[in-house]
Amino acid sequence: MGITPEEGKAFPTLDEKWMGLALEQARLAQVMDEVPVGAVLVQDDQLIASAHNQPIINHDPTAHAEIQLLRKAGQVLNNYRLPNTTLYVTLEPCTMCLGAMIHARVSKIVFGAYDEKTGVCGSCQDLSTSECFNHTIDTQGGVLADECKNLLQQFFKNRRSK
């Protein structure tokens, strides 16, 4: 967070602003009893699309927040390629989602919580830096990580207690 000199008050960075919107999407998933992961896509500091996890309600193992987002953004931009975009997601992407982002030519991924079980942008593996792909994506993790992680942990804690 930055501090305004004249007021001494904290203000969110752009990454925190957009991750905050991704967190709103994650909370929508949670209300639907889906794993609370949300995502937004931004281009030139403008929101292109937003989405959240829906595999359970859609009976679709590919309906992760990122995939839902890429589908919506493609329709909005009338293109399956999404260059010069930044994708914000509350949880480190899995292999499937990273692959889709590579094919879509997303320029940057900013994620919140690290996923030590299935994350492929630095936790389990770092496929985002692999030279075997025809496109590379800049990645940055840990933006609002505690808030993203706490939302997921609380969801699974509640689910285990049911």
DSSP file with accessible surface (Angstrom, degrees, kcal/mol):
  #  RESIDUE AA STRUCTURE BP1 BP2  ACC     N-H-->O    O-->H-N    N-H-->O    O-->H-N    TCO  KAPPA ALPHA  PHI   PSI    X-CA   Y-CA   Z-CA
    1    1 A M              0   0  136      0, 0.0     2,-0.2     0, 0.0     9,-0.0   0.000 360.0 360.0 360.0 145.1    0.0    0.0    0.0
    2    2 A G  E     -A   11   0A  21      9,-2.1     9,-2.2     7,-0.0     2,-0.4  -0.514 360.0-133.2 -95.6 165.2    1.1    3.5   -0.7
    3    3 A I  E     -A   10   0A 105      7,-0.2     7,-0.2    -2,-0.2     3,-0.1  -0.978  12.3-133.0-120.8 130.2    0.8    6.5    1.6
    4    4 A T     >  -     0   0   26      5,-2.4     4,-3.2    -2,-0.4     5,-0.4  -0.707  15.4-145.6 -79.3 126.8   -0.5    9.9    0.5
    5    5 A P  T  4 S+     0   0  120      0, 0.0    -1,-0.2     0, 0.0     0, 0.0   0.889  94.5  50.9 -63.3 -37.4    2.0   12.5    1.9
    6    6 A E  T  4 S+     0   0  147      1,-0.2    -2,-0.0    -3,-0.1    -3,-0.0   0.819 126.4  23.0 -73.5 -27.0   -0.7   15.2    2.5
    7    7 A E  T  4 S-     0   0  117     -3,-0.3    -1,-0.2     2,-0.2     3,-0.1   0.647  88.5-136.1-111.3 -21.4   -3.0   12.9    4.4
    8    8 A G     <  +     0   0   52     -4,-3.2     2,-0.3     1,-0.3    -2,-0.0   0.729  59.5 137.7  69.6  19.3   -0.7   10.1    5.7
    9    9 A K        -     0   0  136     -5,-0.4    -5,-2.4     1,-0.0    -1,-0.3  -0.759  55.6-116.3-101.8 148.6   -3.4    7.6    4.7
   10   10 A A  E     -A    3   0A  59     -2,-0.3    -7,-0.2    -7,-0.2    -1,-0.0  -0.509  29.6-174.4 -79.6 144.7   -2.8    4.3    3.0
   11   11 A F  E     -A    2   0A  91     -9,-2.2    -9,-2.1    -2,-0.2     2,-0.1  -0.986  28.8-104.3-135.5 148.3   -4.2    3.7   -0.4
   12   12 A P        -     0   0   71      0, 0.0     2,-0.1     0, 0.0    -9,-0.0  -0.393  29.7-120.7 -73.4 149.2   -4.2    0.5   -2.4
   13   13 A T     >  -     0   0   58      1,-0.1     4,-2.5    -2,-0.1     5,-0.1  -0.316  35.0-101.5 -71.8 168.7   -1.8   -0.1   -5.3
   14   14 A L  H  > S+     0   0   95      1,-0.2     4,-2.5     2,-0.2     5,-0.3   0.915 125.6  53.2 -60.3 -40.5   -3.4   -0.9   -8.7
   15   15 A D  H  > S+     0   0   34      1,-0.2     4,-2.5     2,-0.2    -1,-0.2   0.915 110.0  47.3 -61.6 -41.0   -2.6   -4.6   -8.1
   16   16 A E  H  > S+     0   0   36      2,-0.2     4,-2.2     1,-0.2    -1,-0.2   0.886 109.6  54.5 -67.5 -36.3   -4.4   -4.5   -4.8
   17   17 A K  H  X S+     0   0   95     -4,-2.5     4,-1.3     2,-0.2    -2,-0.2   0.960 113.5  40.3 -59.7 -51.5   -7.3   -2.6   -6.4
   18   18 A W  H  X S+     0   0   13     -4,-2.5     4,-1.9     1,-0.2    -2,-0.2   0.880 113.4  53.7 -70.2 -34.9   -7.8   -5.3   -9.0
   19   19 A M  H  X S+     0   0    0     -4,-2.5     4,-2.6    -5,-0.3    -1,-0.2   0.867 103.0  59.3 -67.2 -31.9   -7.2   -8.2   -6.6
   20   20 A G  H  X S+     0   0   23     -4,-2.2     4,-1.7     1,-0.2    -1,-0.2   0.899 105.6  48.0 -60.7 -38.5   -9.9   -6.7   -4.4
   21   21 A L  H  X S+     0   0   49     -4,-1.3     4,-1.7     2,-0.2    -1,-0.2   0.880 109.5  52.6 -69.2 -36.6  -12.3   -7.1   -7.4
   22   22 A A  H  X S+     0   0    0     -4,-1.9     4,-2.3     1,-0.2    -2,-0.2   0.901 106.8  53.6 -63.9 -38.0  -11.1  -10.7   -7.8
   23   23 A L  H  X S+     0   0    1     -4,-2.6     4,-2.3     1,-0.2    -2,-0.2   0.879 103.8  55.5 -63.7 -36.8  -11.8  -11.3   -4.1
   24   24 A E  H  X S+     0   0  111     -4,-1.7     4,-1.6     1,-0.2    -1,-0.2   0.916 108.4  48.6 -60.3 -41.4  -15.4  -10.0   -4.7
   25   25 A Q  H  X S+     0   0   27     -4,-1.7     4,-2.0     2,-0.2    -2,-0.2   0.902 108.2  54.2 -64.6 -39.8  -15.7  -12.6   -7.4
   26   26 A A  H  X S+     0   0    0     -4,-2.3     4,-2.3     1,-0.2    -2,-0.2   0.903 105.8  52.8 -61.3 -39.1  -14.3  -15.3   -5.0
   27   27 A R  H  X S+     0   0   95     -4,-2.3     4,-2.1     1,-0.2    -1,-0.2   0.856 105.4  54.7 -67.0 -32.6  -16.9  -14.3   -2.4
   28   28 A L  H  X S+     0   0   85     -4,-1.6     4,-1.3     2,-0.2    -1,-0.2   0.911 107.8  49.8 -64.3 -41.1  -19.6  -14.8   -5.1
   29   29 A A  H  <>S+     0   0    0     -4,-2.0     5,-2.8     1,-0.2     3,-0.4   0.921 108.2  53.8 -61.4 -42.2  -18.3  -18.3   -5.7
   30   30 A Q  H ><5S+     0   0   56     -4,-2.3     3,-2.0     1,-0.2    -2,-0.2   0.905 103.9  54.5 -60.9 -41.6  -18.4  -19.0   -1.9
   31   31 A V  H 3<5S+     0   0  125     -4,-2.1    -1,-0.2     1,-0.3    -2,-0.2   0.851 107.5  51.4 -60.6 -32.1  -22.1  -18.0   -1.8
   32   32 A M  T 3<5S-     0   0   71     -4,-1.3    -1,-0.3    -3,-0.4    -2,-0.2   0.327 121.7-111.2 -86.0   6.6  -22.7  -20.6   -4.5
   33   33 A D  T < 5S+     0   0   75     -3,-2.0     2,-0.3     1,-0.3    -3,-0.2   0.788  76.6 133.6  63.9  29.5  -20.9  -23.2   -2.3
   34   34 A E  S   <S-     0   0    2     -5,-2.8    -1,-0.3    -6,-0.1    -2,-0.1  -0.720  74.8 -82.6 -98.1 157.7  -18.0  -23.2   -4.9
   35   35 A V        -     0   0   33     -2,-0.3     2,-1.9     1,-0.1    18,-0.3  -0.439  56.0-111.8 -58.2 125.5  -14.4  -23.1   -3.9
   36   36 A P        +     0   0    1      0, 0.0     2,-0.4     0, 0.0   -10,-0.2  -0.442  65.6 137.1 -74.9  83.8  -13.9  -19.3   -3.5
   37   37 A V        +     0   0    5     -2,-1.9    16,-2.2   -11,-0.2     2,-0.3  -0.996  25.8 179.9-124.3 131.0  -11.6  -18.4   -6.3
   38   38 A G  E     -B   52   0B   0     -2,-0.4    52,-2.1    14,-0.2     2,-0.3  -0.909   5.0-170.8-130.0 159.4  -12.2  -15.2   -8.4
   39   39 A A  E     -BC  51  89B   0     12,-2.8    12,-2.5    -2,-0.3     2,-0.3  -0.993   7.2-169.1-149.1 151.0  -10.5  -13.6  -11.3
   40   40 A V  E     -BC  50  88B   1     48,-2.3    48,-3.0    -2,-0.3     2,-0.4  -0.978  14.3-143.4-137.2 151.1  -10.6  -10.3  -13.3
   41   41 A L  E     -BC  49  87B   0      8,-2.5     7,-3.3    -2,-0.3     8,-1.2  -0.972  19.1-170.4-117.7 132.6   -8.9   -9.4  -16.6
   42   42 A V  E     -BC  47  86B   9     44,-2.7    44,-2.7    -2,-0.4     2,-0.4  -0.940  11.1-178.4-125.9 141.1   -7.6   -5.9  -17.1
   43   43 A Q  E >  S-B   46   0B  46      3,-2.4     3,-1.3    -2,-0.4    42,-0.1  -0.984  78.0  -9.5-138.7 127.5   -6.3   -4.1  -20.2
   44   44 A D  T 3  S-     0   0  136     40,-0.4     3,-0.1    -2,-0.4    -1,-0.1   0.899 128.7 -57.2  51.9  44.1   -5.0   -0.5  -20.1
   45   45 A D  T 3  S+     0   0   71      1,-0.2     2,-0.4    -3,-0.0    -1,-0.3   0.753 114.8 118.9  59.5  27.9   -6.3   -0.1  -16.5
   46   46 A Q  E <   -B   43   0B 127     -3,-1.3    -3,-2.4     0, 0.0     2,-0.4  -0.984  69.7-117.1-123.0 136.2   -9.8   -1.0  -17.7
   47   47 A L  E     +B   42   0B  80     -2,-0.4    -5,-0.2    -5,-0.2     3,-0.1  -0.537  31.5 176.0 -71.3 126.0  -11.8   -4.0  -16.5
   48   48 A I  E     -     0   0B  28     -7,-3.3     2,-0.3     1,-0.4    -1,-0.2   0.838  62.1 -22.9 -95.3 -47.0  -12.5   -6.4  -19.4
   49   49 A A  E     -B   41   0B  11     -8,-1.2    -8,-2.5     2,-0.0    -1,-0.4  -0.985  51.0-153.3-160.8 162.2  -14.3   -9.2  -17.6
   50   50 A S  E     +B   40   0B  32     -2,-0.3     2,-0.3   -10,-0.2   -10,-0.2  -0.975  20.2 159.9-141.5 153.1  -14.7  -10.9  -14.2
   51   51 A A  E     -B   39   0B   0    -12,-2.5   -12,-2.8    -2,-0.3     2,-0.3  -0.975  18.2-151.3-162.5 170.0  -15.5  -14.5  -13.2
   52   52 A H  E     -B   38   0B  18     -2,-0.3   -14,-0.2   -14,-0.2   -26,-0.1  -0.921  42.8 -64.8-145.4 168.8  -15.4  -17.0  -10.4
   53   53 A N        +     0   0   14    -16,-2.2    11,-0.2   -18,-0.3   -19,-0.1  -0.270  48.8 159.9 -56.5 139.4  -15.2  -20.8   -9.9
   54   54 A Q     >  +     0   0   34      9,-2.5     4,-2.0     6,-0.2     6,-0.3   0.099  29.4 119.9-148.2  26.1  -18.2  -22.7  -11.2
   55   55 A P  H  >>S+     0   0   28      0, 0.0     5,-1.9     0, 0.0     4,-0.6   0.895  80.7  46.8 -63.7 -36.9  -17.2  -26.4  -11.7
   56   56 A I  H >45S+     0   0   88      2,-0.2     3,-0.9     3,-0.2    -2,-0.1   0.974 116.4  40.8 -70.3 -52.8  -19.7  -27.8   -9.2
   57   57 A I  H 345S+     0   0   87      1,-0.3    -1,-0.2     2,-0.1    -3,-0.0   0.841 122.5  41.9 -67.0 -31.2  -22.8  -25.9  -10.3
   58   58 A N  H 3<5S-     0   0   70     -4,-2.0    -1,-0.3     2,-0.2    -2,-0.2   0.456 101.5-130.2 -92.8  -3.6  -21.9  -26.3  -14.0
   59   59 A H  T <<5 +     0   0  173     -3,-0.9    -3,-0.2    -4,-0.6    -2,-0.1   0.917  68.5 128.4  53.0  45.8  -20.8  -30.0  -13.6
   60   60 A D    > < -     0   0   44     -5,-1.9     3,-1.9    -6,-0.3    -1,-0.2  -0.929  52.5-160.5-139.5 107.8  -17.7  -28.9  -15.5
   61   61 A P  T 3  S+     0   0  103      0, 0.0     3,-0.1     0, 0.0    -1,-0.1   0.694  95.1  56.9 -63.8 -15.3  -14.2  -29.7  -14.3
   62   62 A T  T 3  S+     0   0   46      1,-0.2     2,-1.3    -7,-0.1     5,-0.1   0.450  75.1 101.8 -92.9   1.0  -12.8  -27.0  -16.5
   63   63 A A    <   +     0   0    0     -3,-1.9    -9,-2.5     4,-0.1    -1,-0.2  -0.113  47.2 148.0 -83.9  43.5  -15.0  -24.2  -15.1
   64   64 A H     >  -     0   0   56     -2,-1.3     4,-2.7   -11,-0.2     5,-0.3  -0.355  64.7-103.8 -68.1 159.8  -12.2  -22.7  -13.0
   65   65 A A  H  > S+     0   0    0      1,-0.2     4,-2.4     2,-0.2     5,-0.1   0.890 121.0  51.0 -53.5 -43.7  -12.4  -18.9  -12.5
   66   66 A E  H  > S+     0   0    7      2,-0.2     4,-2.5     1,-0.2    -1,-0.2   0.897 111.0  46.6 -65.2 -41.2   -9.6  -18.3  -15.0
   67   67 A I  H  > S+     0   0   15      2,-0.2     4,-2.3    -3,-0.2    -2,-0.2   0.935 112.7  49.7 -67.8 -44.3  -11.2  -20.4  -17.7
   68   68 A Q  H  X S+     0   0   23     -4,-2.7     4,-2.1     1,-0.2    -2,-0.2   0.911 112.5  49.9 -57.5 -41.8  -14.6  -18.8  -17.2
   69   69 A L  H  X S+     0   0    0     -4,-2.4     4,-3.0    -5,-0.3     5,-0.2   0.918 108.3  50.4 -64.5 -46.4  -12.8  -15.4  -17.3
   70   70 A L  H  X S+     0   0   20     -4,-2.5     4,-2.3     1,-0.2    -1,-0.2   0.895 110.0  51.7 -61.8 -38.4  -11.0  -16.2  -20.6
   71   71 A R  H  X S+     0   0  115     -4,-2.3     4,-1.5     2,-0.2    -1,-0.2   0.935 113.3  43.7 -62.9 -46.4  -14.2  -17.3  -22.2
   72   72 A K  H  X S+     0   0   97     -4,-2.1     4,-2.4     1,-0.2    -2,-0.2   0.926 113.6  50.4 -64.1 -45.8  -16.0  -14.0  -21.2
   73   73 A A  H  X S+     0   0    0     -4,-3.0     4,-3.0     1,-0.2     5,-0.2   0.887 106.2  55.6 -63.2 -39.0  -13.1  -11.8  -22.2
   74   74 A G  H  X>S+     0   0   13     -4,-2.3     5,-1.9    -5,-0.2     4,-0.7   0.899 110.2  46.3 -58.8 -39.9  -12.8  -13.5  -25.6
   75   75 A Q  H  <5S+     0   0  157     -4,-1.5     3,-0.3     3,-0.2    -2,-0.2   0.912 113.1  48.9 -68.6 -42.5  -16.5  -12.6  -26.2
   76   76 A V  H  <5S+     0   0   92     -4,-2.4    -2,-0.2     1,-0.2    -1,-0.2   0.925 120.8  35.2 -63.3 -45.1  -16.0   -9.0  -25.0
   77   77 A L  H  <5S-     0   0   56     -4,-3.0    -1,-0.2     2,-0.2    -2,-0.2   0.462 103.4-129.9 -90.0  -1.9  -12.9   -8.4  -27.1
   78   78 A N  T  <5S+     0   0  147     -4,-0.7     2,-0.3    -3,-0.3    -3,-0.2   0.893  76.2  95.4  54.9  43.1  -14.2  -10.5  -30.0
   79   79 A N      < -     0   0   78     -5,-1.9    -2,-0.2    -6,-0.2    -1,-0.2  -0.959  69.7-144.2-160.7 140.4  -10.9  -12.4  -30.1
   80   80 A Y  S    S+     0   0  163     -2,-0.3     2,-0.4    -3,-0.1    -6,-0.1   0.625  89.1  77.5 -82.6 -11.8   -9.5  -15.6  -28.6
   81   81 A R        -     0   0   68     -7,-0.1    24,-0.2    -4,-0.1    23,-0.1  -0.832  60.1-173.0 -96.5 136.7   -6.1  -13.8  -28.2
   82   82 A L    >   +     0   0    2     22,-4.6     3,-0.6    -2,-0.4    25,-0.4  -0.448  15.8 171.0-127.8  57.7   -5.9  -11.4  -25.2
   83   83 A P  T 3   +     0   0   58      0, 0.0    23,-0.1     0, 0.0     3,-0.1  -0.235  62.2  26.8 -69.3 159.8   -2.5   -9.7  -25.6
   84   84 A N  T 3  S+     0   0  117     21,-0.3   -40,-0.4     1,-0.2     2,-0.3   0.830  95.9 125.5  59.0  35.9   -1.6   -6.7  -23.4
   85   85 A T    <   -     0   0    1     -3,-0.6    23,-1.6    20,-0.3    22,-1.3  -0.877  51.4-146.0-120.9 156.6   -3.8   -7.9  -20.6
   86   86 A T  E     -Cd  42 108B  32    -44,-2.7   -44,-2.7    -2,-0.3     2,-0.6  -0.991  11.2-152.9-121.0 129.5   -3.2   -8.7  -16.9
   87   87 A L  E     -Cd  41 109B   0     21,-2.9    23,-2.9    -2,-0.4     2,-0.5  -0.910   6.9-162.7-104.5 121.8   -5.2  -11.5  -15.3
   88   88 A Y  E     +Cd  40 110B  12    -48,-3.0   -48,-2.3    -2,-0.6     2,-0.3  -0.912  15.2 171.4-103.8 128.9   -5.7  -11.2  -11.5
   89   89 A V  E     -Cd  39 111B   0     21,-2.3    23,-1.5    -2,-0.5   -50,-0.2  -0.997  36.4-135.2-141.1 143.9   -6.7  -14.4   -9.7
   90   90 A T  E    S+     0   0B   2    -52,-2.1    23,-2.7    -2,-0.3     2,-0.4   0.661  90.8  43.1 -75.5 -15.8   -7.0  -15.0   -6.0
   91   91 A L  E    S- d   0 113B  31    -53,-0.3    23,-0.2    21,-0.2     3,-0.1  -0.991  97.7 -95.4-132.5 140.5   -5.2  -18.4   -6.1
   92   92 A E        -     0   0    3     21,-2.4    26,-0.1    -2,-0.4    -2,-0.1  -0.211  55.7-103.0 -50.5 131.8   -2.1  -19.4   -8.0
   93   93 A P        -     0   0    0      0, 0.0    27,-2.4     0, 0.0    28,-0.2  -0.206  27.6-132.7 -64.0 151.4   -3.1  -21.0  -11.3
   94   94 A C     >  -     0   0   22     25,-0.2     4,-2.6    26,-0.1     5,-0.2  -0.348  36.9 -91.5 -88.4 177.5   -3.1  -24.8  -12.0
   95   95 A T  H  > S+     0   0   86     23,-0.3     4,-2.5     1,-0.2     5,-0.2   0.905 124.6  51.2 -59.4 -46.2   -1.6  -26.4  -15.1
   96   96 A M  H  > S+     0   0   70      1,-0.2     4,-2.1     2,-0.2    -1,-0.2   0.939 113.1  44.5 -58.7 -47.6   -4.9  -26.2  -17.1
   97   97 A C  H  > S+     0   0    0      2,-0.2     4,-2.3     1,-0.2    -2,-0.2   0.906 112.6  50.4 -68.5 -41.3   -5.4  -22.6  -16.4
   98   98 A L  H  X S+     0   0    2     -4,-2.6     4,-2.5     1,-0.2    -1,-0.2   0.932 109.6  52.5 -61.4 -42.4   -1.9  -21.5  -17.1
   99   99 A G  H  X S+     0   0   22     -4,-2.5     4,-2.4    -5,-0.2    -2,-0.2   0.919 109.4  48.5 -58.7 -43.4   -2.0  -23.4  -20.4
  100  100 A A  H  X S+     0   0   29     -4,-2.1     4,-2.1     1,-0.2    -1,-0.2   0.901 110.6  51.1 -64.5 -39.1   -5.2  -21.6  -21.4
  101  101 A M  H  X>S+     0   0    0     -4,-2.3     5,-2.1     2,-0.2     4,-0.6   0.884 109.1  51.1 -66.1 -37.0   -3.6  -18.3  -20.4
  102  102 A I  H ><5S+     0   0    5     -4,-2.5     3,-1.1     1,-0.2    -2,-0.2   0.946 111.1  47.6 -63.6 -47.1   -0.6  -19.1  -22.6
  103  103 A H  H 3<5S+     0   0  121     -4,-2.4    -2,-0.2     1,-0.3    -1,-0.2   0.850 111.6  51.1 -63.3 -32.4   -2.8  -19.9  -25.5
  104  104 A A  H 3<5S-     0   0    9     -4,-2.1   -22,-4.6    -5,-0.2    -1,-0.3   0.576 109.9-126.2 -80.1  -9.8   -4.7  -16.7  -25.0
  105  105 A R  T <<5 +     0   0   53     -3,-1.1   -21,-0.3    -4,-0.6   -20,-0.3   0.821  39.0 179.7  66.7  33.1   -1.5  -14.7  -24.9
  106  106 A V      < -     0   0    0     -5,-2.1    -1,-0.2   -23,-0.1   -20,-0.1  -0.416  20.1-148.2 -59.1 139.9   -2.2  -13.1  -21.6
  107  107 A S        +     0   0   39    -22,-1.3    31,-2.1   -25,-0.4     2,-0.3   0.847  68.8  13.0 -84.8 -35.7    0.7  -10.8  -20.8
  108  108 A K  E     -de  86 138B  61    -23,-1.6   -21,-2.9    29,-0.2     2,-0.4  -1.000  55.0-155.3-147.7 143.9    0.8  -11.0  -17.0
  109  109 A I  E     -de  87 139B   0     29,-2.8    31,-1.9    -2,-0.3     2,-0.5  -0.979   9.5-174.0-117.0 129.7   -0.7  -13.0  -14.2
  110  110 A V  E     -de  88 140B   0    -23,-2.9   -21,-2.3    -2,-0.4     2,-0.3  -0.993  14.4-178.6-120.6 120.5   -1.0  -11.5  -10.7
  111  111 A F  E     -d   89   0B   2     29,-2.7    32,-1.9    -2,-0.5    31,-0.4  -0.839  21.8-151.6-121.8 161.3   -2.2  -14.0   -8.1
  112  112 A G  E    S+     0   0B   0    -23,-1.5    30,-1.3    -2,-0.3    33,-0.3   0.863  72.6  32.3 -90.1 -88.7   -3.0  -13.8   -4.4
  113  113 A A  E    S-d   91   0B   4    -23,-2.7   -21,-2.4    31,-0.2     2,-0.2  -0.470  76.8-123.9 -78.1 142.4   -2.5  -17.0   -2.4
  114  114 A Y        -     0   0  120    -23,-0.2     2,-0.6    -2,-0.2    -1,-0.1  -0.578  16.4-146.2 -78.7 145.8    0.2  -19.6   -3.3
  115  115 A D     >  -     0   0   29     -2,-0.2     4,-2.3     1,-0.1     9,-0.5  -0.881  14.8-176.5-118.2  97.7   -1.1  -23.1   -3.9
  116  116 A E  T  4 S+     0   0  161     -2,-0.6    -1,-0.1     1,-0.2    -2,-0.0   0.605  80.9  50.4 -72.7 -10.7    1.5  -25.6   -2.7
  117  117 A K  T  4 S-     0   0  183      7,-0.0    -1,-0.2     1,-0.0    -2,-0.0   0.843 133.7  -0.6 -92.9 -40.9   -0.5  -28.6   -3.9
  118  118 A T  T  4 S+     0   0   74    -26,-0.1   -23,-0.3   -24,-0.0     2,-0.2   0.384  89.8 126.5-133.8   4.2   -1.3  -27.6   -7.5
  119  119 A G     <> -     0   0    0     -4,-2.3     5,-1.8   -25,-0.1     6,-1.3  -0.477  31.0-175.6 -72.2 134.4    0.2  -24.2   -8.2
  120  120 A V  T   5 +     0   0    7    -27,-2.4     7,-2.1    -2,-0.2     8,-1.0   0.081  66.5  79.8-119.5  23.1    2.4  -24.0  -11.3
  121  121 A C  B   5S-F  126   0C   7    -28,-0.2     5,-0.3     5,-0.2    -1,-0.2  -0.127 127.4 -44.7-116.7  32.9    3.7  -20.4  -11.0
  122  122 A G  T   5S+     0   0   42      3,-2.9     4,-0.2    -3,-0.2    -2,-0.1   0.116 122.2  78.8 134.7 -23.4    6.3  -21.1   -8.4
  123  123 A S  T   5S+     0   0   39      2,-0.4    -7,-0.2    -8,-0.1    -3,-0.1   0.980 114.0   4.2 -81.2 -74.9    4.8  -23.3   -5.7
  124  124 A C  S   <S-     0   0   64     -5,-1.8     2,-0.3    -9,-0.5    -4,-0.2   0.926 142.6 -19.4 -72.4 -49.4    4.8  -26.9   -6.9
  125  125 A Q        -     0   0  120     -6,-1.3    -3,-2.9     0, 0.0     2,-0.4  -0.903  60.1-123.6-146.1 171.7    6.5  -26.1  -10.1
  126  126 A D  B >   +F  121   0C  61     -2,-0.3     3,-0.9    -5,-0.3    -5,-0.2  -0.715  38.6 156.4-125.8  81.9    7.2  -23.0  -12.2
  127  127 A L  G >   +     0   0   36     -7,-2.1     3,-1.3    -2,-0.4    -6,-0.2   0.668  63.7  79.0 -76.1 -15.2    5.8  -23.7  -15.6
  128  128 A S  G 3  S+     0   0    7     -8,-1.0     9,-0.8     1,-0.3    -1,-0.2   0.721  98.9  41.8 -67.4 -18.4    5.4  -19.9  -16.3
  129  129 A T  G <  S+     0   0   94     -3,-0.9    -1,-0.3     7,-0.1    -2,-0.2   0.369  85.9 127.1-106.7   4.6    9.2  -19.7  -17.0
  130  130 A S    X   -     0   0   33     -3,-1.3     3,-0.7     1,-0.1    -3,-0.1  -0.348  53.2-148.9 -64.8 139.4    9.4  -22.9  -19.0
  131  131 A E  T 3  S+     0   0  193      1,-0.2    -1,-0.1    -2,-0.1    -4,-0.0   0.420  83.9  83.8 -88.3   3.1   11.0  -22.5  -22.4
  132  132 A C  T 3  S+     0   0   99      2,-0.0     2,-0.3     3,-0.0    -1,-0.2   0.558  78.1  80.3 -84.5  -4.6    8.9  -25.3  -23.9
  133  133 A F  S <  S-     0   0   75     -3,-0.7     3,-0.0    -6,-0.1    -5,-0.0  -0.696  78.2-133.2-100.8 157.2    6.0  -22.9  -24.6
  134  134 A N  S    S+     0   0  116     -2,-0.3     2,-0.3     1,-0.1    -1,-0.1   0.344  91.7  43.2 -89.3   6.8    5.6  -20.5  -27.5
  135  135 A H        -     0   0   41      2,-0.0     2,-0.4   -28,-0.0    -2,-0.1  -0.985  69.7-150.8-149.7 138.9    4.6  -17.6  -25.2
  136  136 A T        -     0   0   93     -2,-0.3     2,-0.4   -31,-0.1    -7,-0.1  -0.884   7.8-156.3-112.5 148.5    5.9  -16.5  -21.8
  137  137 A I        -     0   0    8     -9,-0.8   -29,-0.2    -2,-0.4     2,-0.2  -0.984  17.0-127.9-124.2 129.6    3.8  -14.7  -19.1
  138  138 A D  E     -e  108   0B 113    -31,-2.1   -29,-2.8    -2,-0.4     2,-0.4  -0.540  32.5-161.4 -68.6 141.1    5.1  -12.5  -16.4
  139  139 A T  E     -e  109   0B  47    -31,-0.2     2,-0.4    -2,-0.2   -29,-0.2  -0.960  18.7-179.1-130.2 148.8    3.9  -13.6  -13.0
  140  140 A Q  E     -e  110   0B  71    -31,-1.9   -29,-2.7    -2,-0.4     2,-0.3  -0.968  12.3-169.6-143.6 125.9    3.7  -12.0   -9.6
  141  141 A G        +     0   0   22     -2,-0.4   -29,-0.2   -31,-0.2   -28,-0.1  -0.726  54.5  47.6-113.4 164.4    2.3  -13.8   -6.5
  142  142 A G    >   +     0   0   31    -30,-1.3     3,-1.4   -31,-0.4     2,-0.5   0.531  57.3 151.6  90.8   9.6    1.3  -12.8   -3.1
  143  143 A V  T 3  S-     0   0   14    -32,-1.9    -1,-0.3     1,-0.3     5,-0.1  -0.634  88.9 -14.5 -77.7 120.5   -0.9   -9.8   -3.7
  144  144 A L  T 3> S+     0   0   44     -2,-0.5     4,-2.4   -32,-0.1    -1,-0.3   0.843  93.5 160.6  52.6  36.9   -3.4   -9.6   -0.8
  145  145 A A  H <>  +     0   0   25     -3,-1.4     4,-3.1   -33,-0.3     5,-0.2   0.872  63.5  52.1 -57.0 -44.5   -2.2  -13.2   -0.1
  146  146 A D  H  > S+     0   0  121     -4,-0.2     4,-2.8     2,-0.2    -1,-0.2   0.927 111.2  46.4 -62.9 -43.0   -3.4  -13.3    3.5
  147  147 A E  H  > S+     0   0   85      2,-0.2     4,-1.9     1,-0.2    -1,-0.2   0.924 115.6  46.2 -64.8 -42.7   -6.9  -12.2    2.6
  148  148 A C  H  X S+     0   0    2     -4,-2.4     4,-1.8     2,-0.2    -2,-0.2   0.933 115.4  46.3 -64.5 -45.7   -7.1  -14.7   -0.3
  149  149 A K  H  X S+     0   0  105     -4,-3.1     4,-2.9    -5,-0.2     5,-0.2   0.914 110.7  52.3 -64.1 -44.5   -5.7  -17.5    1.8
  150  150 A N  H  X S+     0   0   91     -4,-2.8     4,-2.6    -5,-0.2     5,-0.2   0.886 106.6  53.5 -62.0 -39.3   -7.9  -16.8    4.7
  151  151 A L  H  X S+     0   0   24     -4,-1.9     4,-1.9    -5,-0.2    -1,-0.2   0.936 113.0  43.7 -60.8 -45.2  -11.0  -16.9    2.5
  152  152 A L  H  X S+     0   0   16     -4,-1.8     4,-2.4     2,-0.2     5,-0.2   0.931 113.8  49.8 -66.1 -45.6  -10.0  -20.3    1.2
  153  153 A Q  H  X S+     0   0  100     -4,-2.9     4,-2.4     1,-0.2    -2,-0.2   0.912 111.2  48.9 -62.1 -42.1   -9.1  -21.7    4.6
  154  154 A Q  H  X S+     0   0   87     -4,-2.6     4,-2.6    -5,-0.2    -1,-0.2   0.902 109.5  53.4 -64.9 -39.6  -12.4  -20.6    6.1
  155  155 A F  H  X S+     0   0    7     -4,-1.9     4,-2.2    -5,-0.2    -2,-0.2   0.946 113.1  42.1 -59.0 -49.7  -14.3  -22.1    3.3
  156  156 A F  H  X S+     0   0   74     -4,-2.4     4,-2.5     2,-0.2    -2,-0.2   0.866 112.4  54.2 -71.1 -32.4  -12.7  -25.5    3.7
  157  157 A K  H  X S+     0   0  126     -4,-2.4     4,-1.6    -5,-0.2    -1,-0.2   0.943 111.5  45.4 -62.9 -46.7  -12.9  -25.3    7.5
  158  158 A N  H  X S+     0   0   66     -4,-2.6     4,-0.6     1,-0.2    -2,-0.2   0.889 112.5  51.5 -63.1 -39.9  -16.7  -24.7    7.2
  159  159 A R  H >< S+     0   0   90     -4,-2.2     3,-0.9     1,-0.2    -1,-0.2   0.900 108.5  50.6 -66.6 -40.6  -17.0  -27.5    4.7
  160  160 A R  H 3< S+     0   0  186     -4,-2.5    -1,-0.2     1,-0.2    -2,-0.2   0.836 106.7  55.7 -66.0 -31.4  -15.2  -30.0    6.9
  161  161 A S  H 3<        0   0   95     -4,-1.6    -1,-0.2    -5,-0.2    -2,-0.2   0.618 360.0 360.0 -78.9 -10.3  -17.4  -29.1    9.9
  162  162 A K    <<        0   0  183     -3,-0.9    -3,-0.0    -4,-0.6    -4,-0.0  -0.492 360.0 360.0 -81.0 360.0  -20.6  -29.9    7.9
